[in-house]
Amino acid sequence: MKLNSIISERWSPVAFSKKVPDDDTIQLLFRAASRAPSSFNAQPWKFIYGIKDVDTMYGYLFDLINDSNQKWVKTAPMLALGIVETVPPGRTSLNRFAWYDTGMSVGNLLAQATDMGLYVHQMGGYDHEKARKVLNLSNVHEPAAMIAIGYKGDPDQLPREIAERENKRQGRKSVSEFVTKNPF
């Protein structure tokens, strides 16, 4: 048996082309995200996104990203921020699966993007507290992963030390390193 190519071909580049995904493509990515399973069908994810040189939101999101990531993120034509709704509307208790469910939603977005020839690079290297303030997030909303989205670009457009990362794909742990039939 063989691993599905959408899964095996997915990776996180640092060089993106200037080509911008069209509106239908963007909507399809978020439709894929919406189809993720979630505890009690709460669908606790939200996304804020912007297109470079088109939306002011792109600039707001870009300014949240740390300096080392900005060096390569500047090539991405689209930025999005996943947001976790930790307490569902009408409830007072924490949804302890909200982070997991939001990750599933981004997983669907990643699979859809890969199938469409797009690449996605998630990152945690941004100012979370500033994001809360700039985006006016309520106390039940938490910023999750910042997401760069676009088509594959030329690594030569990046500083050499960053371009070298593009050619060095990360290895994966073997299944035996994270799966067991025994207690930890």
C-alpha positions in Angstrom: 0.0 0.0 0.0 1.1 3.5 -0.7 0.7 6.8 1.2 -1.7 9.2 -0.5 0.3 11.7 -2.6 -1.6 14.7 -1.1 -0.1 13.7 2.2 3.4 12.6 1.0 3.9 15.7 -1.3 2.8 18.3 1.3 5.7 20.4 2.6 6.3 23.9 3.8 8.4 26.0 1.5 9.9 29.4 2.3 9.8 30.7 -1.3 6.6 31.7 -2.9 5.8 33.1 -6.3 4.0 36.4 -6.8 1.0 34.6 -8.3 -2.0 35.3 -6.2 -4.7 32.6 -5.7 -7.9 33.8 -7.2 -11.1 34.3 -5.2 -12.6 31.0 -6.1 -9.5 29.2 -5.1 -9.4 31.0 -1.7 -13.0 30.2 -1.0 -12.4 26.5 -1.9 -9.5 26.4 0.7 -11.8 27.7 3.4 -14.7 25.5 2.3 -12.3 22.5 2.8 -11.4 23.9 6.2 -15.1 24.1 7.1 -15.6 20.4 6.4 -13.3 19.3 9.3 -14.8 17.2 12.0 -15.3 18.9 15.4 -16.5 18.0 18.8 -20.3 18.5 19.0 -20.0 20.1 15.5 -18.9 23.3 17.3 -16.6 24.3 14.4 -14.5 26.4 16.7 -12.2 27.9 14.0 -12.1 31.3 12.4 -9.7 32.7 9.9 -8.6 36.2 9.1 -6.7 36.6 5.8 -5.3 39.2 3.5 -3.8 39.3 0.0 -0.5 41.2 -0.5 -0.8 44.6 -2.1 -4.6 44.3 -2.1 -5.9 44.1 1.5 -4.7 46.1 4.5 -5.2 43.0 6.6 -2.1 41.5 4.9 0.0 44.3 6.3 -1.5 43.9 9.8 -0.8 40.2 9.7 2.7 40.7 8.3 3.6 43.2 11.0 2.8 40.6 13.7 5.4 38.1 12.3 8.8 38.0 13.9 11.8 39.4 12.0 13.4 36.1 11.0 10.1 34.8 9.5 9.4 38.1 7.7 12.6 37.6 5.6 10.9 34.8 3.7 7.2 35.5 4.4 7.4 38.7 2.4 7.3 36.5 -0.8 3.9 34.9 0.2 1.0 36.5 -1.6 -1.5 35.5 1.0 -1.4 35.4 4.8 -4.0 34.0 7.2 -4.3 33.6 10.9 -6.2 30.7 12.4 -8.2 31.6 15.4 -9.6 29.2 18.1 -12.9 29.9 19.7 -12.3 28.4 23.1 -15.8 28.8 24.5 -18.7 28.1 22.1 -21.5 30.8 21.8 -24.2 30.3 24.4 -21.9 28.3 26.7 -19.7 29.2 29.6 -17.5 26.1 29.7 -14.2 25.7 27.9 -14.3 23.5 24.7 -11.2 21.4 25.5 -11.2 20.1 21.9 -11.2 23.5 20.3 -7.5 23.6 19.5 -7.5 20.0 18.2 -10.6 20.7 16.0 -9.0 23.9 14.6 -5.9 21.9 13.7 -8.1 19.5 11.9 -9.6 22.4 10.0 -6.2 23.6 9.0 -5.3 20.0 8.0 -8.2 20.1 5.5 -7.0 23.4 4.2 -3.5 22.0 3.7 -4.8 18.9 1.9 -7.0 21.0 -0.4 -4.1 23.4 -1.1 -1.7 20.6 -1.9 -4.3 19.1 -4.3 -4.6 22.4 -6.1 -0.8 23.0 -6.5 -0.7 25.5 -3.6 1.8 25.5 -0.7 1.1 26.4 2.9 3.7 27.2 5.6 2.4 27.5 9.1 4.3 29.3 11.8 4.1 30.2 15.5 6.8 32.9 15.2 4.6 36.0 15.6 3.5 38.3 18.5 0.4 36.5 19.9 -0.4 39.3 22.4 -0.1 42.0 19.7 -2.4 39.9 17.5 -5.0 39.8 20.3 -4.9 43.6 20.4 -4.6 44.5 16.7 -7.3 42.1 15.7 -9.5 43.0 18.7 -9.9 39.3 19.7 -12.3 38.6 22.6 -11.3 36.7 25.6 -12.8 33.5 24.1 -10.7 33.7 20.9 -7.1 32.7 20.8 -4.7 33.2 17.9 -3.3 29.9 16.6 -1.0 29.4 13.6 -0.1 32.1 11.2 -0.3 30.7 7.7 1.5 31.7 4.5 -0.2 30.5 1.3 0.8 30.6 -2.3 2.4 28.9 -5.3 5.9 27.7 -5.2 8.5 30.4 -5.9 12.2 30.7 -6.7 14.4 30.3 -3.6 17.0 32.6 -5.3 14.8 35.6 -4.4 15.6 35.0 -0.7 18.8 35.6 1.3 21.2 32.7 0.8 20.8 31.2 4.3 17.1 31.1 3.9 17.2 29.8 0.4 19.3 26.9 1.6 16.4 25.8 3.9 14.2 25.4 0.8 16.3 22.6 -0.5 16.7 20.8 2.8 13.4 19.0 3.4 12.8 18.0 7.0 12.8 14.3 7.8 9.9 12.6 9.5 9.9 10.5 12.6 9.4 6.8 12.0 6.0 5.5 13.1 7.6 3.4 15.8 8.8 6.6 17.4 5.3 7.9 18.2 3.0 4.9 18.1 2.8 2.2 20.8 0.4 -0.4 22.3 1.9 0.2 25.7 1.4 2.8 28.4 3.9 5.6 28.3 
